[in-house]
Amino acid sequence: MTSSTKAIRFEQTSNARTYLILNDSGEILAYFSLSFKELTLDNVKISKTKRQQLDGISRKAEKIKVFLIEQIGKNTSILDNPISLNFILNEIYAVLSDVKALIGGRIIILECEDNKKLLDLYIRHGFTLIEIEKNSSSTLRTLYIHIIEK
Ligand SMILES: CC(C)(COP(=O)(O)OP(=O)(O)OC[C@H]1O[C@@H](n2cnc3c(N)ncnc32)[C@H](O)[C@@H]1OP(=O)(O)O)[C@@H](O)C(=O)NCCC(=O)NCCS
């Protein structure tokens, strides 16, 4: 299944919502998909204090409910695309801040390829890398950020 087919399927089944950022001519400048998941912290090397910060309650929390940025990207086929990651993230925070006010939620995560340039980009935008132990089979890295209060 391609990522666009998956996005449509997830939209139709309410498993995620995909947002498009358009210009005045209706061209797609950028997109993002938001969903939710349970983050397992069994094999994650983090302090009890950080665990509590993520969970909000328990210093021993092993599962955390999080919002997930499933897809995020800008349309590289648009010449001089004015959209930056900062712009897309602010749109995401606006959506999730409303969701937080309505039903709660604390953390947003992003799972991305293990590429230093990409990871540094998100860290510069306020995300923190979670150190999963080396025996984990996933090649994806997980980053998180707390939802900003309105
Ligand atoms: C992520 C994104 C929205 C950031 O947009 P931006 O704020 O305008 O920043 P840039 O596109 O200039 O990217 C910043 C740097 O990260 C690098 N980068 C971006 N995506 C990358 C990727 N998937 N793999 C490796 N490096 C990447 C860029 O090459 C750039 O490096 P440079 O500073 O040496 O030129 C955009 O790069 C994008 O759409 N990337 C492709 C999709 C993607 O990777 N999404 C992330 C999935 S977790």
The ligand as a Tripos MOL2 file, in Angstrom:
@<TRIPOS>MOLECULE
LIG
   48    50     1     0     0
SMALL
NO_CHARGES

@<TRIPOS>ATOM
      1 C1         10.9680   17.7460    6.9870 C.3       1 LIG1
      2 C2         10.7470   18.9800    6.1200 C.3       1 LIG1
      3 C3          9.2600   19.3800    6.1430 C.3       1 LIG1
      4 C4         11.5840   20.1600    6.6800 C.3       1 LIG1
      5 O1         11.4330   21.2930    5.8480 O.3       1 LIG1
      6 P1         12.3540   22.6300    6.0660 P.3       1 LIG1
      7 O2         12.0820   23.2150    7.3980 O.co2     1 LIG1
      8 O3         12.0930   23.5190    4.9000 O.co2     1 LIG1
      9 O4         13.8260   22.1370    6.0580 O.3       1 LIG1
     10 P2         14.6960   21.5380    4.8220 P.3       1 LIG1
     11 O5         13.8130   20.8630    3.8220 O.co2     1 LIG1
     12 O6         15.5850   22.6090    4.3330 O.co2     1 LIG1
     13 O7         15.5190   20.4290    5.5920 O.3       1 LIG1
     14 C5         16.5010   20.7800    6.5610 C.3       1 LIG1
     15 C6         17.6750   19.8480    6.3930 C.3       1 LIG1
     16 O8         17.2420   18.5010    6.6860 O.3       1 LIG1
     17 C7         17.5340   17.6450    5.5790 C.3       1 LIG1
     18 N1         16.4610   16.6470    5.4260 N.ar      1 LIG1
     19 C8         15.1280   16.8730    5.3170 C.ar      1 LIG1
     20 N2         14.4680   15.7000    5.1690 N.ar      1 LIG1
     21 C9         15.4020   14.7280    5.1830 C.ar      1 LIG1
     22 C10        15.3570   13.3130    5.0790 C.ar      1 LIG1
     23 N3         14.1990   12.6440    4.9350 N.pl3     1 LIG1
     24 N4         16.5330   12.6270    5.1560 N.ar      1 LIG1
     25 C11        17.6970   13.2840    5.3060 C.ar      1 LIG1
     26 N5         17.8170   14.6140    5.4300 N.ar      1 LIG1
     27 C12        16.6860   15.3270    5.3510 C.ar      1 LIG1
     28 C13        17.5750   18.5590    4.3760 C.3       1 LIG1
     29 O9         18.3810   18.0100    3.3530 O.3       1 LIG1
     30 C14        18.1960   19.8190    4.9640 C.3       1 LIG1
     31 O10        19.5930   19.6870    5.0320 O.3       1 LIG1
     32 P3         20.5570   20.9670    4.7390 P.3       1 LIG1
     33 O11        20.2660   21.9290    5.8550 O.co2     1 LIG1
     34 O12        21.9290   20.3930    4.7790 O.co2     1 LIG1
     35 O13        20.1390   21.4880    3.4030 O.co2     1 LIG1
     36 C15        11.1730   18.7100    4.6570 C.3       1 LIG1
     37 O14        12.5780   18.5640    4.5840 O.3       1 LIG1
     38 C16        10.5470   17.4850    4.0340 C.2       1 LIG1
     39 O15         9.4050   17.5450    3.5800 O.2       1 LIG1
     40 N6         11.3160   16.3780    3.9790 N.am      1 LIG1
     41 C17        10.8840   15.1750    3.2920 C.3       1 LIG1
     42 C18         9.8730   14.3930    4.1110 C.3       1 LIG1
     43 C19        10.4580   13.9500    5.4250 C.2       1 LIG1
     44 O16        11.6090   13.6050    5.5310 O.2       1 LIG1
     45 N7          9.6150   13.9750    6.4480 N.am      1 LIG1
     46 C20        10.0490   13.5940    7.7790 C.3       1 LIG1
     47 C21         9.6110   12.2560    8.1220 C.3       1 LIG1
     48 S1          9.9700   11.9880    9.8490 S.3       1 LIG1
@<TRIPOS>BOND
     1     1     2 1
     2     2     3 1
     3     2     4 1
     4     2    36 1
     5     4     5 1
     6     5     6 1
     7     6     7 2
     8     6     8 1
     9     6     9 1
    10     9    10 1
    11    10    11 2
    12    10    12 1
    13    10    13 1
    14    13    14 1
    15    14    15 1
    16    15    16 1
    17    15    30 1
    18    16    17 1
    19    17    18 1
    20    17    28 1
    21    18    19 ar
    22    18    27 ar
    23    19    20 ar
    24    20    21 ar
    25    21    22 ar
    26    21    27 ar
    27    22    23 1
    28    22    24 ar
    29    24    25 ar
    30    25    26 ar
    31    26    27 ar
    32    28    29 1
    33    28    30 1
    34    30    31 1
    35    31    32 1
    36    32    33 2
    37    32    34 1
    38    32    35 1
    39    36    37 1
    40    36    38 1
    41    38    39 2
    42    38    40 1
    43    40    41 1
    44    41    42 1
    45    42    43 1
    46    43    44 2
    47    43    45 1
    48    45    46 1
    49    46    47 1
    50    47    48 1
@<TRIPOS>SUBSTRUCTURE
     1 LIG1         1 GROUP 0 **** ****
